[in-house]
Amino acid sequence: MSSNSSTLNAYINVKKNRIKKKQKLYKLALGVSLDVTISIYLAAFIVFGGLILYSEIQQYQAQIFKVEEILKSNYQSVIYLIILRSMIGSFVRPGIVFSSAELMLSLLPHSRNQLWKYCLLEKLIKLLAAVLLATIILLMLVTDLSGLFLLSVLGLVYTVQTLMMIPQWRLYQRGTVAKISIIFVVIVLAGLVRLSVEFFSIDQWIAIVFFYVLLVGINIALSKKLFRHVNWMKVVETNDQLIWSMWFINKISNVEIKAPKKYGLLQQLFRSNKTKQAFSYQNPNQMYRRLWKLYFFEHKVQVFQTIGGIVLIMVLLSFHNEWTVGVGVSIAVFLFGQMAASFFVGGFDDKLVFSLPWDLQAWKQSFLTWVYGGGVFVLLIIATVLVFYSQHILWIPLQLVFYICVTIYFTSELINERCYILSRSSDRISARNTSLIILLFIIVALSISFPYLSVVFLYVYFMKITKRRSKPINHSLYQ
């Protein structure tokens, strides 16, 4: 008991010292950026801005009531989104903020496991405080919002987020392939539950209770191996970066605290021991894949921005109706294809790549290998939206196959056109193929409301592929 008491006192002292350090940093930053005059104007701006915001929100009461009705009939979707948010977050953060300070304490006669539990308790308290604060703010700003509804939604957020802390911690310790596989299984399970609710007319609260029981069972199972195969250095470095990356301080000092390069997901993927080996010139395809891998790593920001834009579009359009969901899928496929074509041409900005007579066909196939691998993430996004919002859930597998075929066809046509240009060929995409692409996008937009169209155009697509005889492309940039 005395040991636990001393550990708790040491933990509290570390937290107090951290708060004091952050207060000093903020005090210095505010002293540099603000004076008395600016502070007065800023305070007046906040007051008047709050009043204007309150007045504007009152004008959207009808829309707020509509959102309330939608969420009341889709509480299970809230649970799915929170679960997926935690699972996707496991790629970059462990969920429990166990930092280097706690690790140093564990080298003293303090239990590391006990310190970890104090970190978990601290996060639960902070999450509860955030939920209560959000409740108060929303009740003040949106006076006509149902208090029972608000407490129900925020209660779901708090409890599910609490039950996902340990799964996120354990999932963070797993490899990339395992994480993607588990996320895929969760999406399939959510689809089966939603199918059961729709097909057997089961009340949504039964599905909610099912997920709560499942999460409690998972927590009980994982609690027995919380500290098994934990990479503590990886956890510590990630959490230190999260703790000390303060946006206001970074902007004032013009110094950005970056994530550790040693243990990140991308570094594991792109900086493996195999990558450090010499190029195998006897195997050009392997060499091409490695060159493209390095190119994508150098342009990872643009890749994430594009995929993030696709996610944002799909989420925003999914809250309206089936027509807008279909339009969102069309936009997602279009953006993905255009991104791929842009990166393919950008790969030739390297003078070494542009000047040497590469095998253009093999270069294209190596590029598409990486593109289609990245397309799995976009497919997961589309599948998630369909599972949550589609009214024709039995058609989802066939729709996904249709979207994959359209994406492959559209991306291949764009890449072929770039190849024609780079090889200085007079060939171009025919008007017939262009018309087919436009028609396919229209059908993609309509396929959510009329899913049977997927069957018709899958047949047309496969007939097109069977009869397709592409003209040969020069195998080098220069003859």
C-alpha positions as CSV (number, residue, x, y, z in Angstrom):
1,M,0.0,0.0,0.0
2,S,2.8,2.4,0.9
3,S,4.6,1.5,-2.3
4,N,1.5,2.4,-4.4
5,S,1.1,5.6,-2.4
6,S,4.7,6.7,-3.1
7,T,4.3,5.8,-6.8
8,L,1.1,7.9,-7.0
9,N,2.9,10.9,-5.2
10,A,5.8,10.6,-7.7
11,Y,3.4,10.5,-10.6
12,I,1.5,13.5,-9.4
13,N,4.8,15.5,-8.9
14,V,5.8,14.7,-12.5
15,K,2.5,15.9,-13.8
16,K,2.7,19.1,-11.7
17,N,6.2,19.9,-13.0
18,R,5.1,19.3,-16.6
19,I,2.2,21.7,-16.1
20,K,4.5,24.3,-14.7
21,K,6.9,24.0,-17.6
22,K,4.0,24.4,-20.1
23,Q,2.7,27.4,-18.2
24,K,6.2,29.0,-18.4
25,L,6.3,28.3,-22.2
26,Y,2.9,29.8,-22.8
27,K,3.7,32.8,-20.6
28,L,6.8,33.5,-22.6
29,A,5.0,33.1,-25.9
30,L,2.1,35.3,-24.8
31,G,4.5,37.9,-23.6
32,V,6.2,38.0,-27.0
33,S,2.9,38.0,-29.0
34,L,0.6,40.1,-26.9
35,D,0.6,43.5,-25.2
36,V,-2.0,45.4,-23.2
37,T,-3.7,47.0,-26.3
38,I,-3.8,43.7,-28.3
39,S,-5.2,41.9,-25.3
40,I,-8.0,44.4,-24.9
41,Y,-9.0,44.1,-28.6
42,L,-8.7,40.3,-28.5
43,A,-11.0,40.1,-25.4
44,A,-13.5,42.3,-27.1
45,F,-13.3,40.3,-30.3
46,I,-13.9,37.0,-28.3
47,V,-17.0,38.5,-26.6
48,F,-18.6,40.0,-29.7
49,G,-17.6,36.9,-31.7
50,G,-19.3,34.7,-29.2
51,L,-22.5,36.7,-29.4
52,I,-22.5,36.7,-33.2
53,L,-21.9,32.9,-33.1
54,Y,-24.8,32.4,-30.7
55,S,-27.1,34.5,-32.9
56,E,-26.1,32.6,-36.1
57,I,-26.6,29.2,-34.5
58,Q,-30.2,30.2,-33.4
59,Q,-31.0,30.6,-37.1
60,Y,-30.2,27.0,-37.9
61,Q,-32.5,25.4,-35.4
62,A,-34.5,23.5,-38.1
63,Q,-31.3,21.9,-39.4
64,I,-30.1,21.1,-35.9
65,F,-33.4,19.3,-35.3
66,K,-32.9,17.4,-38.5
67,V,-29.5,16.3,-37.4
68,E,-30.9,15.2,-34.1
69,E,-33.5,13.0,-35.8
70,I,-30.9,11.4,-38.0
71,L,-28.7,10.6,-35.1
72,K,-31.5,9.3,-33.0
73,S,-32.2,6.6,-35.6
74,N,-28.5,5.9,-36.1
75,Y,-27.0,5.6,-32.6
76,Q,-25.2,2.4,-33.8
77,S,-23.4,4.4,-36.5
78,V,-22.0,6.7,-33.8
79,I,-20.6,3.6,-32.1
80,Y,-19.1,2.3,-35.4
81,L,-17.4,5.7,-36.1
82,I,-15.9,5.9,-32.6
83,I,-14.5,2.3,-32.9
84,L,-13.0,3.0,-36.3
85,R,-11.6,6.3,-35.1
86,S,-9.7,4.6,-32.3
87,M,-8.5,1.7,-34.6
88,I,-7.3,4.1,-37.3
89,G,-5.6,6.2,-34.5
90,S,-3.6,3.2,-33.5
91,F,-1.5,3.6,-36.6
92,V,0.1,6.8,-35.1
93,R,-0.6,6.8,-31.3
94,P,-1.0,4.3,-28.5
95,G,-4.0,6.0,-26.8
96,I,-2.4,5.9,-23.3
97,V,0.0,8.8,-22.8
98,F,2.9,7.0,-21.1
99,S,5.9,9.3,-21.7
100,S,9.6,9.3,-21.0
101,A,8.9,10.8,-17.5
102,E,6.9,7.8,-16.5
103,L,9.5,5.5,-18.0
104,M,12.3,7.2,-15.9
105,L,10.1,6.7,-12.8
106,S,9.8,3.0,-13.6
107,L,13.6,2.7,-13.4
108,L,13.3,3.8,-9.8
109,P,11.5,1.5,-7.3
110,H,8.1,2.3,-8.9
111,S,6.0,-0.2,-10.8
112,R,5.8,0.5,-14.5
113,N,2.4,-1.3,-14.7
114,Q,1.1,0.9,-11.8
115,L,2.3,4.0,-13.6
116,W,0.6,2.9,-16.8
117,K,-2.7,2.4,-14.8
118,Y,-2.4,6.0,-13.4
119,C,-2.0,7.2,-17.0
120,L,-5.1,5.4,-18.0
121,L,-7.0,6.8,-15.0
122,E,-5.8,10.3,-15.9
123,K,-7.1,9.9,-19.5
124,L,-10.5,8.7,-18.3
125,I,-10.8,11.8,-16.0
126,K,-9.8,14.2,-18.8
127,L,-12.2,12.5,-21.2
128,L,-15.0,12.9,-18.7
129,A,-14.2,16.5,-18.2
130,A,-14.2,17.1,-22.0
131,V,-17.6,15.4,-22.3
132,L,-19.1,17.5,-19.5
133,L,-17.6,20.7,-20.9
134,A,-19.0,19.9,-24.4
135,T,-22.4,19.2,-22.8
136,I,-22.5,22.6,-21.1
137,I,-21.3,24.5,-24.2
138,L,-23.8,22.8,-26.5
139,L,-26.7,23.4,-24.1
140,M,-25.7,27.1,-23.9
141,L,-25.3,27.6,-27.6
142,V,-28.2,25.4,-28.8
143,T,-30.9,26.0,-26.3
144,D,-33.6,24.0,-28.1
145,L,-31.5,20.9,-28.3
146,S,-32.9,18.0,-26.3
147,G,-30.9,17.4,-23.2
148,L,-31.8,13.7,-23.1
149,F,-30.6,13.3,-26.7
150,L,-27.3,15.2,-26.0
151,L,-26.6,13.1,-22.9
152,S,-27.3,10.0,-24.9
153,V,-24.9,10.9,-27.7
154,L,-22.1,12.1,-25.4
155,G,-22.7,9.1,-23.1
156,L,-22.2,6.8,-26.0
157,V,-19.0,8.7,-27.0
158,Y,-17.6,8.5,-23.5
159,T,-18.3,4.9,-22.8
160,V,-17.3,3.6,-26.2
161,Q,-14.1,5.7,-26.2
162,T,-13.4,4.3,-22.7
163,L,-13.8,0.8,-23.9
164,M,-11.6,1.4,-26.9
165,M,-8.6,2.6,-24.9
166,I,-7.1,-0.9,-24.2
167,P,-7.9,-2.3,-27.7
168,Q,-6.1,0.8,-29.2
169,W,-3.1,0.3,-26.9
170,R,-2.8,-3.4,-27.9
171,L,-3.5,-2.7,-31.6
172,Y,-0.7,0.0,-31.6
173,Q,1.8,-2.8,-30.8
174,R,0.8,-4.8,-33.9
175,G,2.1,-4.6,-37.4
176,T,0.6,-2.7,-40.3
177,V,-0.9,-5.7,-42.0
178,A,-2.4,-7.0,-38.8
179,K,-4.0,-3.6,-38.2
180,I,-5.5,-3.3,-41.7
181,S,-6.8,-6.9,-41.4
182,I,-8.5,-6.2,-38.1
183,I,-10.1,-3.0,-39.4
184,F,-11.4,-4.9,-42.4
185,V,-12.9,-7.6,-40.1
186,V,-14.5,-4.9,-37.9
187,I,-16.1,-3.3,-41.0
188,V,-17.4,-6.7,-42.2
189,L,-18.8,-7.3,-38.7
190,A,-20.5,-3.9,-38.6
191,G,-22.0,-4.7,-42.0
192,L,-23.4,-8.0,-40.8
193,V,-24.9,-6.5,-37.7
194,R,-26.5,-3.7,-39.7
195,L,-27.8,-6.3,-42.2
196,S,-29.3,-8.3,-39.3
197,V,-31.0,-5.1,-37.9
198,E,-32.5,-4.3,-41.3
199,F,-33.4,-7.8,-42.4
200,F,-34.9,-9.1,-39.1
201,S,-36.3,-5.7,-38.0
202,I,-34.2,-5.8,-34.8
203,D,-34.2,-2.7,-32.6
204,Q,-31.0,-0.8,-32.9
205,W,-30.5,-0.9,-29.1
206,I,-30.1,-4.6,-29.3
207,A,-27.2,-4.1,-31.8
208,I,-25.8,-1.4,-29.4
209,V,-25.9,-3.8,-26.5
210,F,-24.2,-6.5,-28.6
211,F,-21.3,-4.2,-29.3
212,Y,-21.0,-3.1,-25.7
213,V,-20.9,-6.8,-24.6
214,L,-18.4,-7.5,-27.3
215,L,-16.2,-4.6,-26.3
216,V,-16.3,-5.6,-22.6
217,G,-15.3,-9.1,-23.5
218,I,-12.4,-7.8,-25.6
219,N,-11.3,-5.6,-22.8
220,I,-11.4,-8.5,-20.3
221,A,-9.4,-10.7,-22.7
222,L,-6.8,-8.0,-23.5
223,S,-6.4,-7.0,-19.9
224,K,-4.5,-10.2,-19.2
225,K,-1.8,-9.3,-21.7
226,L,-1.6,-5.5,-21.5
227,F,2.2,-5.4,-21.2
228,R,3.1,-8.4,-23.4
229,H,5.4,-7.5,-26.3
230,V,5.2,-3.8,-25.7
231,N,7.8,-1.6,-27.5
232,W,8.2,0.9,-24.7
233,M,10.7,3.1,-26.6
234,K,8.3,3.5,-29.5
235,V,5.5,4.3,-27.1
236,V,7.6,6.9,-25.2
237,E,8.9,8.7,-28.3
238,T,5.5,9.0,-29.8
239,N,3.9,10.3,-26.6
240,D,6.7,12.8,-26.0
241,Q,6.1,14.2,-29.4
242,L,2.4,14.5,-28.7
243,I,2.9,16.1,-25.3
244,W,5.4,18.8,-26.3
245,S,4.0,19.5,-29.7
246,M,2.1,22.7,-28.7
247,W,0.6,24.5,-31.7
248,F,0.8,28.0,-30.4
249,I,4.4,27.6,-29.1
250,N,5.4,26.0,-32.4
251,K,4.0,28.9,-34.4
252,I,5.6,31.6,-32.2
253,S,9.0,30.0,-32.1
254,N,8.8,28.8,-35.7
255,V,10.1,25.4,-34.4
256,E,8.1,22.3,-35.2
257,I,8.4,19.2,-33.0
258,K,8.3,16.4,-35.5
259,A,7.4,12.8,-35.0
260,P,10.2,10.4,-34.4
261,K,11.7,9.1,-37.6
262,K,12.9,5.8,-36.2
263,Y,9.7,4.0,-35.3
264,G,6.9,5.5,-37.4
265,L,4.7,3.5,-39.7
266,L,6.1,5.0,-42.9
267,Q,9.7,4.6,-41.7
268,Q,9.0,0.9,-41.0
269,L,7.4,0.5,-44.4
270,F,9.9,2.5,-46.5
271,R,13.2,2.2,-44.5
272,S,13.5,-1.5,-44.0
273,N,16.7,-3.5,-44.3
274,K,15.7,-4.6,-47.8
275,T,15.5,-1.0,-48.9
276,K,19.2,-0.4,-48.0
277,Q,20.4,-3.2,-50.2
278,A,21.9,-2.5,-53.6
279,F,19.7,-2.3,-56.7
280,S,19.3,-5.6,-58.6
281,Y,19.9,-4.5,-62.2
282,Q,19.2,-8.1,-63.4
283,N,15.6,-7.6,-62.1
284,P,14.3,-4.3,-63.5
285,N,10.8,-4.7,-62.1
286,Q,12.2,-4.9,-58.6
287,M,14.3,-1.9,-59.1
288,Y,11.4,0.1,-60.5
289,R,9.2,-0.8,-57.5
290,R,11.9,0.5,-55.2
291,L,12.3,3.7,-57.0
292,W,8.6,4.3,-56.9
293,K,8.6,3.5,-53.2
294,L,11.1,6.2,-52.5
295,Y,9.2,8.6,-54.7
296,F,6.0,8.1,-52.8
297,F,7.8,8.4,-49.5
298,E,9.3,11.8,-50.5
299,H,5.7,13.0,-51.5
300,K,3.8,11.4,-48.6
301,V,2.3,14.8,-47.6
302,Q,0.6,15.1,-51.0
303,V,-0.6,11.5,-50.8
304,F,-2.1,12.1,-47.3
305,Q,-3.7,15.3,-48.4
306,T,-5.4,13.6,-51.3
307,I,-6.6,10.7,-49.3
308,G,-7.7,13.0,-46.5
309,G,-9.7,15.1,-49.0
310,I,-11.4,11.9,-50.2
311,V,-12.3,10.9,-46.6
312,L,-13.7,14.4,-45.9
313,I,-15.8,14.4,-49.1
314,M,-17.2,11.0,-48.4
315,V,-18.1,11.9,-44.8
316,L,-19.7,15.2,-45.6
317,L,-21.8,13.9,-48.5
318,S,-22.9,10.8,-46.6
319,F,-25.1,12.7,-44.2
320,H,-27.6,13.8,-46.9
321,N,-29.1,11.1,-49.0
322,E,-28.2,8.2,-51.3
323,W,-27.8,10.5,-54.3
324,T,-25.1,12.5,-52.6
325,V,-23.3,9.3,-51.3
326,G,-23.2,8.2,-55.0
327,V,-21.7,11.5,-56.0
328,G,-19.2,11.2,-53.2
329,V,-18.1,7.8,-54.5
330,S,-17.7,9.2,-58.0
331,I,-15.6,12.1,-56.8
332,A,-13.5,9.7,-54.7
333,V,-12.8,7.5,-57.7
334,F,-12.1,10.5,-59.9
335,L,-9.7,12.1,-57.4
336,F,-7.8,8.8,-56.9
337,G,-7.3,8.3,-60.6
338,Q,-6.2,11.9,-61.1
339,M,-3.8,11.7,-58.2
340,A,-2.3,8.5,-59.7
341,A,-1.8,10.1,-63.1
342,S,-0.3,13.2,-61.6
343,F,2.2,11.2,-59.5
344,F,3.1,9.1,-62.6
345,V,4.1,12.1,-64.6
346,G,5.8,13.6,-61.5
347,G,8.1,10.6,-61.3
348,F,9.8,11.8,-64.4
349,D,10.8,15.1,-62.8
350,D,14.0,13.3,-61.7
351,K,16.6,13.9,-64.3
352,L,18.0,10.4,-63.9
353,V,14.6,8.8,-64.6
354,F,13.8,11.1,-67.5
355,S,17.1,10.9,-69.3
356,L,17.7,7.1,-69.3
357,P,15.8,4.7,-71.7
358,W,13.6,3.0,-69.2
359,D,11.2,0.2,-70.1
360,L,8.1,2.3,-69.9
361,Q,5.6,-0.6,-69.8
362,A,7.4,-2.2,-66.8
363,W,7.8,1.2,-65.2
364,K,4.0,1.7,-65.5
365,Q,3.2,-1.7,-64.1
366,S,5.5,-1.1,-61.1
367,F,3.8,2.2,-60.5
368,L,0.3,0.6,-60.6
369,T,1.4,-2.0,-58.1
370,W,1.8,0.7,-55.5
371,V,-1.2,2.7,-56.6
372,Y,-3.6,-0.3,-56.3
373,G,-2.1,-1.1,-52.9
374,G,-2.9,2.5,-51.8
375,G,-6.3,2.1,-53.3
376,V,-7.2,-0.4,-50.5
377,F,-7.5,2.5,-48.1
378,V,-9.9,4.3,-50.4
379,L,-11.9,1.1,-50.8
380,L,-12.1,0.7,-47.0
381,I,-13.4,4.3,-46.8
382,I,-16.1,3.7,-49.4
383,A,-17.0,0.3,-47.8
384,T,-17.3,2.0,-44.4
385,V,-19.7,4.7,-45.7
386,L,-21.8,2.1,-47.5
387,V,-22.1,-0.1,-44.4
388,F,-23.3,2.8,-42.4
389,Y,-25.6,4.6,-44.8
390,S,-26.6,2.4,-47.7
391,Q,-30.2,1.2,-47.8
392,H,-29.3,-1.8,-50.0
393,I,-26.8,-3.5,-47.8
394,L,-27.0,-6.9,-49.7
395,W,-25.7,-5.2,-52.8
396,I,-22.6,-3.8,-51.1
397,P,-20.1,-6.6,-52.2
398,L,-21.2,-6.3,-55.8
399,Q,-21.1,-2.5,-55.7
400,L,-17.5,-2.6,-54.3
401,V,-16.5,-4.9,-57.1
402,F,-18.0,-2.5,-59.6
403,Y,-16.2,0.5,-58.0
404,I,-12.9,-1.5,-58.1
405,C,-13.3,-2.2,-61.8
406,V,-14.2,1.4,-62.6
407,T,-11.2,2.6,-60.7
408,I,-8.8,0.2,-62.4
409,Y,-10.2,1.1,-65.8
410,F,-10.2,4.8,-65.3
411,T,-6.7,4.9,-63.7
412,S,-5.3,2.6,-66.5
413,E,-6.7,4.9,-69.2
414,L,-5.2,8.0,-67.6
415,I,-1.8,6.3,-67.2
416,N,-1.9,5.1,-70.8
417,E,-2.6,8.6,-72.0
418,R,0.4,9.9,-70.0
419,C,2.5,7.1,-71.5
420,Y,1.5,8.2,-75.0
421,I,2.6,11.7,-74.2
422,L,5.9,10.7,-72.6
423,S,6.8,8.3,-75.5
424,R,5.8,11.0,-78.0
425,S,3.3,8.8,-79.6
426,S,0.4,10.1,-81.7
427,D,-2.0,7.8,-80.1
428,R,-4.6,9.2,-77.6
429,I,-7.6,7.9,-75.7
430,S,-10.4,7.4,-78.2
431,A,-13.6,9.4,-78.0
432,R,-15.4,6.1,-77.5
433,N,-13.4,5.3,-74.4
434,T,-13.9,8.8,-73.1
435,S,-17.6,8.4,-73.5
436,L,-17.5,5.1,-71.7
437,I,-15.6,6.7,-68.8
438,I,-18.2,9.5,-68.5
439,L,-21.0,6.9,-68.6
440,L,-19.3,4.8,-65.9
441,F,-19.1,7.7,-63.6
442,I,-22.7,8.5,-64.1
443,I,-23.6,4.9,-63.2
444,V,-21.3,5.1,-60.1
445,A,-23.3,8.1,-59.0
446,L,-26.6,6.3,-59.5
447,S,-25.5,2.9,-58.2
448,I,-26.3,3.7,-54.6
449,S,-30.0,4.4,-55.3
450,F,-30.2,1.8,-58.2
451,P,-27.7,-0.9,-57.2
452,Y,-28.9,-3.3,-59.9
453,L,-27.1,-1.0,-62.5
454,S,-23.8,-2.4,-61.1
455,V,-24.7,-5.8,-62.6
456,V,-25.4,-4.4,-66.0
457,F,-22.3,-2.3,-66.3
458,L,-20.1,-5.0,-64.7
459,Y,-21.1,-7.1,-67.7
460,V,-20.4,-4.2,-70.1
461,Y,-17.0,-3.7,-68.4
462,F,-15.9,-7.3,-68.7
463,M,-17.0,-7.4,-72.3
464,K,-15.0,-4.3,-72.9
465,I,-11.9,-5.8,-71.3
466,T,-12.3,-9.0,-73.2
467,K,-12.5,-7.3,-76.6
468,R,-10.0,-4.6,-75.7
469,R,-6.9,-4.6,-77.9
470,S,-4.7,-1.7,-76.8
471,K,-2.3,-0.3,-79.3
472,P,1.3,-1.1,-78.3
473,I,3.2,1.6,-76.4
474,N,6.9,2.2,-77.0
475,H,8.9,0.5,-74.3
476,S,11.3,3.4,-73.9
477,L,11.1,7.1,-73.7
478,Y,13.5,7.6,-76.6
479,Q,14.1,5.5,-79.6
